Amino acid sequence: MPETILITGGAGFIGTYVAHALLAAGHRVRVLDSLIEQVHPPGARNPVLNEVEFIRGDVRDPGIVERALTRVDKLVHLAAEVGVGQSMYAIDRYVSVNDHGTAVLLQALIKHRVGRVVVASSMSIYGEGRYVTPSGTIVDDAMRRPGDSNWNPVGPDGDVLVPVPTPEAKPASLASVYAISKFVQERLTLTVAPAYGMQSVALRLFNVYGAGQALSNPYTGVLAIFASRLLNGQRPMVFEDGAQRRDFVHVEDVARAFLLALDEPAADGGVFNIGSGQSVSVSEVACSFAAAMGRPDLTPEITGKARTGDIRNCFADITLAREKLDFHPRRSFEDSFDELAEWVSRQTAVDRVAEARRELETHGLVA
């Protein structure tokens, strides 16, 4: 049966795909988005806004939020400032939008209750992912040693560790302001919604990629940052030694996960990793994408420096999402490169990566 779904932050990269998927499923979609310039440059057009009921406004504005929630059946909460590095110096902005914005939304939900709230959480809350020692002992509190040029975390006794898929049961280890703010968003939602008779679900998203990312935003996903550099004839900038491993999940799979989370009865109250279940090194990503863009000569620029708040390895164990949500990724990293490269080749992007690095260095956040 068709429902009215509100998507906060629905004009963004992920929100656009979720909106399209909901419309295709026959639902009515309302979008609340402030269209900040860092994500939505002047003159940019998002066709999905012609297909939905669009309200331009800030999630921290109680009046706008109440208006957006009127006669809504379910809610997808995506509105957030995104970026680990930037969060470490734009502290008030990230905490205000992500946490105060979520508080304003939940306050309004006391009056305008919905059936279910699905909030976008983040893999960043894990900090370092799960590791095991050579003997197979699980280590969930691995830490890097300051100044260690090996980059890799070690166990409590200095043991060499092997990264393994990270499940939802791993305790949070909040290494950045962004991670803290996303954890607060998640916990607020899962605490307040059920107290007022609403169902709630949190999806911990890993590295989302696909056509439509904001290529001129130097704090967006790493693959979009690489694309912006390559499009401008520059080498992809890779921190540390490039061997750090991540989980890249296609945005179409992420959109399907949101639809499953909105409807699956067994999801209520749950927290789910949404990733591909595979890992790849950052330098591999840079080299493969350069080749797909026809620029294999633009090899990664390995900085040999780390950013405050970054982690070494984290990739998803998606067993729980498979079992409870029936979530099965359909898009593989390898078969998506050519499609993404073709889209990127038709875009114009302002390369602000060096500018972002200088900003981090100015604040002493690169070492």
N, C-alpha and C positions, 0 to 999 in steps of 0.2 A: 504494500500500500504506500503511495507517495507520501513523503513527509517533508516538512520544511526544516532544512539544516542550515545553521549559521556557522560560517567559517571565519574566525578572527584571523587576520593576516592572510586572508584568502586570495589577495592579489599577488602574493609572492610566488616563488618558484614551486614549492610543494603545494601550496594552497590552490594554485591554478590547476594542477593535475587532479587534486582531490575534487575540485569543483566540476571539472569535466566528467570525472567518473560518476559523481553523484547525479549530474544532469543526464548522463547516458542511462543511468539506472531508473530514471523517471522521477527523481525528487526535485523539489523546489529548493533553490540555493540562494542564500543571502550572504553577502560578503561585507565584513567590516575591516577596513584597512586605512592606515594613515598615509600610505604612499610616500614614505620618507625618501629623500633624494638619493641617499647612498645606495638604495636598492632599486629605486624607480627614477632614473634620470629624467630631467625635463624633456618633454616631447615623446617619451616612451609610450607605446600603446599596448594594452593587454586586451585582446579580443574577448576573453572570457567575461570581462566586465559588461559587455553588451548582452550577455546571455543570462546574467544573474541580477538579483536586486542588490545594487551596490550602495553602501553607505560609507562615505569617506569620514573618518574620525579616529581619534586616539582611544585606545583601549583603557586609558586612565581617566577618561571623561565619563563620569557616572550617567549623565543625561544621554549621551550618545549610546552608551552601552545598554541602558534600559530600552531605548528605542530599538536597538538592533535585536534585542531578545524578545520583543513582543511577538507572541504567537509562533514561537519556535518549538519544534519537537525534540531536536537533538543538537548538540554543539560540538564542533571541532575547534580546539583552541591551539592555534599556531602562532599567534601574534607574539613576537619576541625579537629582541636584538640578538644577532648571531655573530660570534667571532671570539675565539679564545684570546688571541693576542690583544685585540682592541679592548676587550673587557677589563684588562689589567690596568688600563689608564683611564678609560671612560667608565669608571666604577659607578658613579651616581646614575648615569644614564642607563646602564644595563640593569642595575637593581631596580630602578624606578619603573622601566618599561616591563621587564620580565616578572618581577615579584609584586610591585604595587599594582601593575596592570592586572595581574591575575587576581589579586585581592579585590579590586574594584569589580571585576567580572563576577567573582563568587558572591560578593555582597549583593549584586543585582540579581543573581540567581535565586536568592532567598525569596524574592518577590515573584520573579519570572522563572519558575522551575521548568526544567526540561527532563526528558526521559533518561538521557545518557550524555555524559561529557567525556570526550576523548581528548587528552592533552598530549602534545608533542614534547616528550622528554628527550634526553640525549645520552649517547654513549660516553660523553665527557664526564659524567658523574662517577664513572668507575675509576678515573685516574688511570694508573697502569692496569692493564688487563690481568687475567689469571695466568700464573706460571706454575711449573712443576720443577722440582729438583731432579737431578739425574736418577735418584732412587724412586721417583714417582710421588713424592710428597707435594701436596698442593700448597702453593704460596699465594695468598690473597692480599698481602701487604708489602709487596716488593717495592723497594725504593731505589732511586738512583743516588749515587754518591756524588756530591758536589765536586766539580772539577775533573771527574773521571772522563778521559777522552774516549774510553771504550763505549760510552753512552748507555750501555745495557745495565738494567737494575740487577741487584744481587740479593740473595736471601739473607736472613738474619745472621747467618754465620759466614757470610761472604760466598755462599754457594753460587755456582754457575746455574742460571735458570733458563728454562725453555718455555717460550710463550705457547699457550693453548687457548682454545675458544673460551670466551668469558660468558658465564651464565648470569641470569638475573639475581641469583643468590649471592654473588660476590658483593661484599660490603662496599658502600660508596667510599671513594677517596678523592675529595674535592680539591683539585689542583689549580683552579682558576676561578675568577669571579663569575665567568660564564657558567662553569659547572655548578657553582653554588646556586646561582639564580635558577638554573634549570631544575636542580634538585628541589628547591623551594616550590617552584611551579608544580612539580609532580606531587609533592607531599601535600601542599595546600589542596589541590584538586581531590586527591584520594581521601583526604580527611574531611573536608567540608561537604562535598557532594552527598555522600551517603548519610551524613548527619541530617540532611534535609530531604531524604527520601529519593535522591537521584543516584543513578548508577554512574560508575566512573571507571575509566581505563587509561593507563599511561603506556605510550609507545616510546621506547628508547631507540631513537633513530641513530644509525651508524652513518657513514659517509655517503650522503645522497648525491647522485649525479644524474645528468641528462640534459637534453636540449631545453633551453629556457632559463638557465642559470644567469645570474647577474654578473656578466663577465668583467664589468668595470669596478666591481666591489672587491677590493683586495682582502677582505676578511670573510669571503664566502668560501665554499668548498674548494679543496686543494686542486681538484681537476679543473674547475672553472678558472682558477688562478693560473694554472699551467696553460690553459687555452688562451687566456688573454695575452700572456707573454709570447706564445708561439704566433698568434695572430699578428703581433707587432714585430715579428722577426727577432725576438729575444729568447735567450735560453731560459728554460724553466728553472726557477730558483728553489733549491732543495736544502732545507736545514739539516744539521747534523751530518751524517754520512750517507743518508738516503736509504739505509737498510731497515728503517722503522717500518712496521707492518700495520696495515689498516684493512678494514672491511668496506668495500664500495658496493652500494646497493642502488639499483636503478629506480628513478623517481616513479615510474609506472608501477613497480612492485610496492613501493611505499604507499602510493595512492590506494592500491587494492587493500593494503593492510589497514588503512583507516576505515574503508568501507566494511571490512570484516569486523573491526573493533566496534563499529557503531551498531552492528546487528547481532553478533554472536552472543547468546545468553551466557555461555561459559566464561566470557571475557570479563564480566563484571567484577570490579575490584582488583583486576590483575595488572601486572607490569610485564611488558613483553619486549624483548629485543627484536628490532626489525633491521636485519642486515641480509647479506647474501650467504653467510655461513662460510665464506672463503676469505683468505687473506692474500695480500700482495704488497710488495715493498713499494715505498713512495718513489724510489728511483726507477723501478720497473714501470710504474705508471707513467712517469715523465718520458721515458724512452719510447714506450709503446705508443703514447699519444702523439709524440713528435713524428714518429713514423707514419701514423695514420693521417697526420696533417701534411704529409709530403715533405717534412723537414727533419729527416733523421740526422742531419748535420748539427741541429740545435740540441746538443747533448746537455744534460742537466748541469747547472752551476751548483756544485756542492759547496755550501758555505762553511761547513765545519763548525758551525755555531748553533747553539740551542736557544729557543725562546722560553722565557719563563711561562710556566703553565702547560707546556707541551709534555706529552708522554711518549714512551718508546713504542710499545706494542699494545694494541687492543683490537680484537676482532670477535665477532658474535657467535655465540652458541644459540641457535634459533630453534632448539628442540621444543621449548615450551610454546612458541608461536605456532609451530607445526601442529602440536597436539591440541591446543586450546582454540586457536583461531583458524586452523586449516590453512595456514600461510605457507605457501611454497613459491619461492622466487622463480620467475619465468625468464628473466633477462640476465644473461651472463655478461661478465665484464668484457670478455673477448669479442663477443658478437655485437657489442654496442659501440665499439670504437669508431667504425666507419660512419655510422649514422650520426654520431655526435660530432665527428670531424667535419662532415658535410654541412651540418647546421652551423658550426662555429665559423666555417669558411665564408658564410654569407653575412656574418655579423661585423659590427664595428665596435671595438672595445678600446677604452682608454686604459693603458697599462699603468696602474698606480702601485704596483708591487714594491718597487724600489722606494717609493714615497712612504709606504706603510712600514717597510723595514727601518727607514730612517727614524720614523716616529717611535718605533719600539726601542731603537738604540738610544734615542734622546732620553727616554724614560728609564734607561738602564735595564731593559727587559730582554736583551740579547747578549749572550756570553759564550 
